[in-house]
Amino acid sequence: MTKRKTEEVSGKGKKRRATPPSVGSDLSVSHFPADILNRLVEHVVHQDMESRVLWANKAAADSLGMKPDQMKGRLCYELWHDRTKPCEDCPIVRTRDTGKPHEGEVTSPDGREWLIRGFPVTNGGGEMTGVTEVTLELTHMKDLERSLGGDRGTMIKLVDSIPDTIYVKDLQSRFTLVNKAMLARFGQTSTARLMGKTDFDFFTRHHAQQAFADEQQIIVTGRPVIGKIEQETWPDGSNTWVSTTKMPLRDDSGKIVGTFGVSRDITEHKLAEELLRAQFSLSMALSDVMTLEEGLRVSLQAAVAVSGMDCGGIYLADEASRNMNLVSHQGLPDAFIANTSHFSPDTPQAGLIYEGKPVYEHYDRLKVPLRPAQQAEALRAIAIVPIRYEGKIVGCVNVASHTMDVISEAARRALESVDNQRGHCVARRRAEEALRHTNMKLAEALDEVTKTQERMIQHERL
């Protein structure tokens, strides 16, 4: 065995996905989620402190042409490396000796190259009882890298200097090479964290399936995808936009061995376009509305749409009492509405609005008491944006999400940018309704005067 690289796993990075389930707890064989582990392309092997196999997933057994049960009781180094003692500087041995995760790249006697990670397993008392080994074959990735030829060091420096994300994938759409921009996009610090992973490990299934279908079509037809605009949806519910170009990757003989792509983040540009459209549409819609109620409904619909949220409400301040009253809402159940329809000025909720500053927070971290109906709704990201008119707080628009944890900077700017339009709408419609109310009262008074005069004339005739 030839050691390529061994290092202690630091645990840094925002989105760790390689750590096996329940590491650091009492993992008997019966505790493994076998139905899930048997679907992985990585080899997962649970060993005791003597390197004897206690459990192995299907991928590990298939690599040896064996059944998982046939591996039980056998020594790890005996099975894969045909040795009588552990390999020099083996990551698994280092994990067993230090009690800390370790990883390393190794080459087995048959020439295959592997990334091996070891994770300590302890019982309920904290005593180490074994090691979980997670192994990914790197042979194909290394072959792809070698097929690129030229000065590899210069090539890596070149692609790492480019702000766009650059990536190479194999025939199964697994990452085999990425640049620094790609690592940063996925919140990773080590290339090894992405090797063998797919878009399904980072995006929602809907987006990942679309990307996978494009890449498989390229592999079959050899036709590239040029400048495709894609909306990426992340597990936290946030969305980004990229312009993507994907090409077939060929070896020296011209055979397609994978794909490579370049993606440019155009989220700010896309959201700016949507904001302009939303502002124009809202302005046109508000100019046509006849009542305050209709204007508020249109404003709320626009706020929900431009922010990417799925529900919301608008509160207006009573000019006399300063109470905040819910006057328009969408996407929320009756029980929730009943508990949030009115807030007097001395409540924390009203105080938050009258502070006059936009609030962007996770719903359960708002510094206000939540009633059971509010907690049961399980809202996540929320925005509370004041509505002003001539410098005064006249209400607020609230939008929230049941799926998203954060509200993007672009969405925040969009919500705040139409504040004046909302304020003018509220003030104008209130004035118009007050005028209609006054006219109605005048008409009623005039009608009463007319009737009185008629009665007097009739009385005089009698």
C-alpha positions in Angstrom: 0.0 0.0 0.0 1.3 3.5 -0.9 0.2 6.3 1.5 -0.8 9.4 -0.4 -2.0 11.7 2.4 -3.1 11.3 6.0 -4.6 14.1 8.1 -6.8 14.5 11.2 -10.3 15.6 10.2 -10.7 19.1 11.5 -14.5 19.2 11.5 -14.5 22.7 10.0 -16.9 23.7 7.3 -20.5 24.6 7.3 -22.1 21.6 5.8 -20.4 18.3 6.9 -22.0 15.4 5.2 -19.4 12.6 5.4 -19.7 11.9 9.1 -21.5 8.5 9.7 -24.7 8.4 11.8 -24.4 8.3 15.6 -20.6 8.6 15.8 -19.5 9.0 19.4 -22.4 7.0 20.8 -22.9 3.3 21.5 -23.2 1.8 18.0 -23.9 -1.9 18.2 -24.5 -3.6 14.8 -28.3 -3.5 15.5 -28.1 0.3 15.8 -27.0 0.8 12.2 -29.7 2.0 9.7 -28.8 -0.7 7.3 -31.5 0.2 4.7 -29.9 3.6 4.3 -26.2 2.6 4.5 -26.7 -0.1 1.9 -27.7 2.5 -0.6 -24.4 4.4 -0.3 -21.6 4.3 -2.9 -19.1 4.7 0.0 -17.9 1.6 1.8 -19.1 1.7 5.4 -17.4 -0.9 7.8 -17.8 -1.1 11.6 -14.7 -2.7 13.2 -13.8 -3.6 16.7 -10.6 -2.5 18.5 -8.7 -5.4 16.9 -9.7 -4.3 13.3 -12.2 -7.2 13.0 -15.3 -6.5 10.9 -18.5 -6.4 12.9 -20.7 -5.0 10.1 -20.3 -3.9 6.5 -22.6 -2.4 3.9 -23.3 -3.8 0.5 -20.9 -1.5 -1.4 -18.0 -2.7 0.8 -18.9 -6.3 0.3 -19.3 -5.9 -3.5 -15.8 -4.4 -3.8 -14.5 -7.8 -2.6 -17.0 -10.0 -4.5 -18.4 -11.1 -1.1 -21.6 -11.0 0.9 -21.6 -8.7 4.0 -22.0 -11.7 6.3 -18.9 -13.3 4.8 -16.8 -10.4 6.0 -17.8 -10.6 9.7 -14.9 -11.6 11.9 -12.3 -11.0 9.2 -9.5 -8.5 9.6 -9.8 -5.3 7.6 -6.2 -5.3 6.3 -6.4 -9.0 5.5 -9.5 -8.5 3.3 -8.5 -5.5 1.2 -4.7 -5.5 1.3 -3.8 -9.2 1.8 -1.6 -8.4 4.8 -0.9 -10.0 8.1 -0.7 -6.7 10.0 -2.2 -3.2 9.7 -1.0 -0.9 6.9 1.7 1.7 7.8 0.1 5.0 9.0 -3.4 3.6 8.4 -6.1 6.3 9.2 -8.2 3.6 10.9 -5.3 2.7 13.3 -4.6 6.4 13.9 -8.3 6.9 14.9 -8.1 3.8 17.2 -4.9 5.1 18.8 -6.0 8.7 19.2 -9.7 8.5 19.6 -10.1 11.2 17.0 -11.3 11.1 13.4 -8.6 10.7 10.7 -8.5 10.4 7.0 -6.0 9.5 4.3 -5.6 8.6 0.6 -4.2 5.1 0.0 -3.5 2.8 -3.0 -4.4 -0.9 -2.6 -2.3 -3.7 -4.1 -4.5 -4.0 -7.1 -3.8 -0.4 -8.0 -7.1 1.2 -6.9 -7.0 4.5 -5.1 -9.1 5.2 -2.0 -10.0 8.0 0.4 -10.3 6.4 3.8 -11.9 8.1 6.8 -12.0 6.7 10.4 -14.4 7.8 13.1 -14.3 6.6 16.7 -17.3 4.8 18.2 -17.9 4.9 21.9 -20.4 3.4 24.3 -22.7 5.2 26.7 -19.8 5.5 29.2 -17.5 7.2 26.7 -15.3 4.2 26.3 -14.1 3.6 22.8 -15.3 0.3 21.5 -14.4 0.4 17.8 -14.0 2.4 14.6 -16.4 3.2 11.7 -14.5 3.2 8.4 -16.0 5.2 5.5 -14.2 4.7 2.2 -14.6 6.2 -1.2 -12.8 5.0 -4.3 -10.9 7.8 -6.0 -9.5 5.7 -8.9 -11.8 7.2 -11.6 -11.3 10.8 -10.3 -7.5 10.3 -10.4 -7.7 8.9 -13.9 -9.8 12.0 -15.0 -7.2 14.3 -13.4 -4.4 12.6 -15.2 -6.3 12.6 -18.5 -6.4 16.4 -18.3 -2.7 16.4 -18.8 -0.4 19.4 -18.8 0.9 21.2 -15.7 -1.6 20.2 -13.1 -0.3 22.8 -10.6 -0.8 25.6 -13.1 -4.2 24.3 -14.0 -5.4 24.2 -10.4 -4.1 27.8 -9.8 -5.9 28.9 -12.9 -9.3 27.5 -12.0 -9.0 28.5 -8.4 -8.4 32.1 -9.4 -11.8 32.2 -11.2 -14.8 33.5 -9.2 -17.2 31.3 -11.1 -17.8 27.8 -9.8 -16.0 25.1 -11.9 -16.5 21.4 -11.5 -15.8 18.1 -13.1 -18.2 15.1 -12.7 -17.9 11.4 -13.7 -20.4 9.4 -15.6 -22.7 9.0 -12.5 -22.6 12.8 -12.0 -20.4 12.6 -9.0 -18.0 15.4 -8.3 -14.4 14.5 -9.1 -12.8 18.0 -9.2 -13.9 21.4 -8.0 -12.4 24.8 -7.7 -12.2 27.0 -4.6 -15.3 29.0 -5.6 -17.3 25.7 -5.6 -16.0 24.8 -2.2 -17.0 28.1 -0.8 -20.5 27.8 -2.4 -21.1 24.5 -0.6 -19.5 25.8 2.7 -16.6 23.3 2.6 -12.9 23.8 3.2 -11.6 20.5 1.8 -12.0 19.1 -1.7 -12.2 15.6 -0.2 -15.6 16.6 1.3 -17.1 16.9 -2.2 -15.5 13.9 -3.9 -18.1 11.3 -4.8 -21.0 13.5 -3.8 -23.7 14.7 -6.1 -26.1 17.6 -6.4 -28.6 15.5 -4.4 -26.3 15.9 -1.4 -26.6 19.7 -1.5 -29.8 20.8 -3.2 -33.4 19.9 -3.0 -34.4 16.8 -5.0 -36.3 18.8 -7.7 -33.3 20.9 -8.6 -30.8 18.1 -8.3 -32.9 15.9 -10.6 -33.0 18.6 -13.3 -29.2 19.0 -13.2 -28.7 15.2 -13.3 -30.9 14.8 -16.3 -29.0 17.5 -18.2 -25.7 15.9 -17.5 -26.9 12.4 -18.4 -28.2 13.8 -21.7 -24.8 15.4 -22.4 -23.1 12.0 -21.8 -25.5 10.2 -24.1 -25.6 12.8 -27.0 -22.3 14.7 -26.6 -24.2 18.0 -27.0 -23.4 20.7 -24.5 -25.7 22.9 -22.5 -24.8 26.6 -23.0 -25.9 29.5 -20.8 -28.8 27.8 -19.1 -30.5 29.9 -16.4 -31.1 27.7 -13.4 -32.9 28.3 -10.1 -31.1 26.5 -7.3 -33.1 25.6 -4.2 -31.1 24.8 -1.1 -32.2 22.6 1.8 -32.8 25.7 4.0 -35.4 26.8 1.4 -33.3 29.7 0.1 -33.0 30.2 -3.7 -30.1 31.3 -5.9 -29.8 31.7 -9.6 -26.9 30.7 -11.9 -26.1 30.8 -15.6 -24.6 27.4 -16.3 -22.6 26.0 -19.2 -21.9 22.2 -19.2 -19.7 20.3 -21.7 -18.8 16.7 -22.3 -15.4 15.6 -20.9 -13.5 13.3 -23.3 -10.3 11.3 -22.9 -7.4 11.2 -25.4 -9.4 8.8 -27.6 -12.4 11.0 -27.7 -14.5 8.8 -25.4 -16.9 10.7 -23.1 -15.7 10.1 -19.5 -17.8 12.7 -17.7 -18.9 16.3 -17.8 -17.4 19.6 -16.7 -19.3 22.8 -16.0 -19.0 26.5 -15.2 -21.7 28.3 -13.3 -21.9 32.0 -12.7 -24.0 33.4 -9.8 -26.6 35.8 -11.2 -28.9 36.0 -8.2 -28.5 39.7 -7.6 -29.2 40.4 -11.3 -32.2 38.1 -11.3 -33.7 39.6 -8.2 -33.1 43.1 -9.4 -35.2 42.3 -12.5 -37.9 40.7 -10.4 -37.9 43.7 -8.0 -38.4 46.2 -10.9 -41.2 44.1 -12.3 -42.8 43.8 -8.8 -42.5 47.5 -8.2 -44.1 48.3 -11.6 -46.8 45.8 -11.2 -47.6 47.0 -7.6 -47.7 50.6 -8.7 -50.1 49.8 -11.6 -52.3 47.6 -9.4 -52.5 50.2 -6.6 -53.5 52.9 -9.0 -56.6 50.8 -10.1 -57.9 49.7 -6.6 -61.0 51.3 -5.4 -61.0 50.5 -1.7 -58.4 50.3 1.1 -59.2 46.6 1.6 -58.4 45.8 -2.0 -55.2 47.9 -1.9 -53.9 46.1 1.2 -54.7 42.7 -0.4 -52.7 43.6 -3.5 -49.8 45.0 -1.4 -49.7 41.8 0.7 -49.7 39.5 -2.4 -46.8 41.5 -3.9 -44.8 41.3 -0.6 -45.2 37.6 -0.3 -44.3 37.1 -4.0 -41.2 39.3 -4.0 -39.8 37.9 -0.7 -40.3 34.2 -1.6 -42.3 33.6 1.5 -45.6 31.7 1.7 -47.8 33.6 4.1 -48.3 37.0 5.7 -50.4 39.8 7.0 -50.8 43.6 7.1 -51.4 45.5 10.3 -52.7 49.1 10.4 -52.5 51.4 13.4 -55.7 53.0 14.7 -55.0 56.7 14.7 -56.8 57.3 18.0 -55.9 54.3 20.2 -52.6 53.4 18.4 -53.8 49.7 18.5 -52.3 47.5 15.7 -55.1 45.6 13.9 -54.7 42.8 11.4 -56.6 44.0 8.3 -55.4 41.6 5.6 -53.8 38.2 5.6 -53.1 35.1 3.5 -51.7 31.6 3.9 -52.5 31.3 7.6 -55.2 29.3 9.5 -58.1 30.7 11.4 -56.7 29.7 14.8 -53.5 31.6 14.1 -55.4 34.7 12.9 -57.7 34.7 16.0 -54.6 34.9 18.2 -52.8 37.6 16.3 -55.5 39.9 15.0 -55.1 42.7 17.6 -52.2 44.2 19.6 -52.6 47.2 22.0 -49.8 49.7 22.0 -48.3 48.5 25.3 -47.7 45.0 24.0 -44.2 43.8 22.8 -45.6 43.0 19.4 -46.9 46.6 18.9 -43.7 48.0 20.4 -41.6 46.0 17.8 -43.6 47.7 15.0 -43.4 51.2 16.5 -39.6 51.0 16.8 -39.8 51.6 13.1 -37.0 49.2 12.1 -37.4 46.2 9.8 -37.0 42.9 11.6 -35.6 39.8 9.9 -35.5 36.8 12.3 -36.5 33.2 12.9 -40.0 33.2 14.2 -39.3 31.4 17.5 -36.4 33.9 18.2 -38.6 37.0 18.1 -38.5 38.8 21.5 -42.3 38.5 21.9 -44.4 35.9 23.7 -45.9 33.3 21.4 -49.3 31.7 22.1 -49.9 27.9 21.5 -51.6 28.5 18.2 -48.6 30.6 17.0 -46.1 27.9 18.1 -48.2 25.2 16.5 -48.0 26.9 13.1 -44.2 26.2 13.1 -43.2 29.3 11.1 -39.5 29.8 10.4 -38.1 32.9 8.7 -40.2 36.1 9.2 -39.9 39.7 8.1 -41.6 42.6 9.9 -41.4 45.8 7.8 -43.0 49.0 9.0 -45.3 51.0 6.8 -44.7 54.8 7.0 -46.4 57.9 5.7 -44.9 61.3 6.2 -42.5 59.9 8.7 -45.2 58.3 10.9 -45.6 54.5 11.4 -49.1 53.7 10.1 -48.8 49.9 10.2 -46.5 47.0 9.0 -46.4 44.2 6.6 -45.4 40.8 7.9 -44.3 37.9 5.7 -43.1 34.5 6.8 -42.2 31.0 5.6 -43.0 27.5 6.7 -39.9 26.2 4.9 -37.2 28.9 4.6 -34.8 29.7 7.5 -33.4 32.9 6.1 -34.5 35.9 4.1 -32.0 36.9 1.5 -30.5 40.5 1.3 -32.2 41.0 -2.1 -35.6 40.0 -0.7 -35.1 42.4 2.2 -34.3 45.3 -0.1 -37.4 44.4 -2.2 -39.7 44.4 0.8 -38.3 47.8 2.0 -38.3 49.4 -1.4 -42.1 49.5 -1.7 -42.7 50.9 1.7 -43.5 54.4 0.4 -46.0 52.9 -2.1 -47.8 51.1 0.7 -47.8 54.2 2.9 -49.2 56.4 0.2 -51.8 53.7 -0.6 -52.9 53.5 3.0 -53.1 57.3 3.4 -54.8 57.9 0.1 -57.4 55.2 0.6 -58.0 56.3 4.2 -58.6 59.9 3.0 -60.9 58.7 0.2 -62.9 56.5 2.6 -63.1 59.4 5.1 -64.3 61.6 2.3 -66.9 59.0 1.2 -68.0 58.7 4.8 -68.3 62.5 5.2 -70.2 62.7 1.9 -72.5 59.9 3.0 -73.2 61.7 6.3 -73.9 65.0 4.4 -76.2 63.2 2.1 -78.0 61.6 5.0 -78.3 65.0 6.7 -79.5 66.7 3.5 -82.0 63.9 3.0 -83.3 64.4 6.6 -83.6 68.2 6.0 -85.5 67.6 2.8 -87.9 65.2 4.6 -88.4 67.7 7.4 -89.2 70.5 5.0 -91.7 68.3 3.2 -93.4 67.4 6.5 -93.6 71.1 7.5 -95.1 72.1 4.1 -97.6 69.3 4.4 -98.5 70.4 8.0 -99.1 74.0 6.8 -101.5 72.8 4.1 -103.5 71.0 6.7 
